[in-house]
Amino acid sequence: MIRTVIGLLLALAIGIACRVAGIPLPAPPVLIGALLVVAMTLGYVLTDRLAAHRANSTRPLCGGPTGESGTQP
């Protein structure tokens, strides 16, 4: 919830700064484009909240920065 509020406040601040400076907004200029951005953001947030988070069961098989995994053939 707090990240959503911070995001909205940041978006508002960017909008105000763009308006004061007289530069175009970094957003779609038509309503359908703006609604698309909102829909994508809401989809991302809802999926993050509702998706089942599982424990990482394949971590020993990951190579990491060296590329070597925990198992040697």
C-alpha positions as CSV (number, residue, x, y, z in Angstrom):
1,M,0.0,0.0,0.0
2,I,2.8,2.4,0.9
3,R,4.5,1.8,-2.4
4,T,1.3,2.6,-4.3
5,V,1.0,5.9,-2.4
6,I,4.6,6.8,-3.0
7,G,4.2,6.0,-6.7
8,L,1.1,8.2,-7.0
9,L,2.9,11.1,-5.2
10,L,5.9,10.7,-7.5
11,A,3.7,10.7,-10.6
12,L,1.9,13.8,-9.3
13,A,5.3,15.5,-8.7
14,I,6.5,14.7,-12.2
15,G,3.3,16.0,-13.7
16,I,3.6,19.3,-11.7
17,A,7.2,19.7,-12.6
18,C,6.5,19.1,-16.3
19,R,3.7,21.6,-16.3
20,V,5.8,24.3,-14.5
21,A,8.8,23.7,-16.8
22,G,6.6,23.7,-19.9
23,I,7.8,20.4,-21.2
24,P,5.5,17.7,-22.5
25,L,4.4,15.0,-20.1
26,P,6.1,11.6,-20.5
27,A,2.8,9.9,-20.9
28,P,0.4,9.1,-23.7
29,P,-1.6,12.2,-24.8
30,V,-4.9,10.4,-25.3
31,L,-7.3,8.9,-22.8
32,I,-7.1,5.3,-24.2
33,G,-3.3,5.4,-23.8
34,A,-3.5,6.6,-20.3
35,L,-6.0,3.9,-19.5
36,L,-3.7,1.3,-20.9
37,V,-0.9,2.5,-18.6
38,V,-3.2,2.3,-15.6
39,A,-4.5,-1.2,-16.6
40,M,-1.0,-2.5,-17.0
41,T,0.1,-1.1,-13.6
42,L,-3.0,-2.5,-11.9
43,G,-2.4,-5.9,-13.5
44,Y,1.2,-5.9,-12.3
45,V,0.3,-4.9,-8.7
46,L,-2.7,-7.3,-8.5
47,T,-0.7,-10.2,-9.9
48,D,2.1,-9.6,-7.4
49,R,-0.4,-9.6,-4.5
50,L,-2.5,-12.6,-5.6
51,A,0.1,-14.9,-7.2
52,A,1.2,-17.8,-5.1
53,H,4.8,-17.2,-4.0
54,R,6.7,-20.4,-3.8
55,A,10.1,-21.3,-2.2
56,N,13.0,-21.5,-4.6
57,S,13.7,-25.2,-5.0
58,T,16.2,-25.0,-7.8
59,R,18.7,-22.6,-6.2
60,P,21.5,-25.2,-5.9
61,L,21.3,-25.8,-9.7
62,C,21.8,-22.1,-10.5
63,G,25.3,-21.2,-11.7
64,G,25.6,-17.8,-10.1
65,P,28.2,-15.3,-11.2
66,T,30.9,-18.0,-11.9
67,G,28.6,-20.2,-13.9
68,E,29.4,-23.3,-11.8
69,S,26.4,-25.1,-10.3
70,G,26.4,-27.1,-7.0
71,T,26.5,-30.4,-8.9
72,Q,29.5,-31.6,-10.9
73,P,28.9,-34.1,-13.7
